[in-house]
Amino acid sequence: ADAQAAPVATVLPPPAGTANDRLDITVAESCWVDVRDATGAKVYSNNAQPGAQVSLTGAAPFTVVLGNAPGARLSVNGKAVDVESSIRGRVAQLVGGP
């Protein structure tokens, strides 16, 4: 059987004049991900596939919307973000970071 490598997102540099906070997203199931930084700028928007590991930098707090949220895990600056308590149906809208 052909083995497919899990996609890995490129780390995006923070815009000039912003903090270097880091958001890490690990996807176990296909999951739509939309991330905005503290300024409201879109940092990432994509349909992440199982096995994807997305690492982003920018100014926290990050506003994150997840479709199929039970399939994703988040951390900001190495601290886990509680996704479960924000899930409504299969979608979660949350803010993570200092």
Secondary structure as UniProt FT lines:
FT   TURN            16..17
FT   STRAND          21..27
FT   STRAND          31..36
FT   TURN            38..39
FT   STRAND          42..48
FT   TURN            50..51
FT   STRAND          53..58
FT   STRAND          62..67
FT   HELIX           69..71
FT   STRAND          72..76
FT   TURN            77..78
FT   STRAND          79..81
FT   HELIX           84..86
FT   STRAND          87..88
FT   TURN            89..90
FT   STRAND          91..96
//
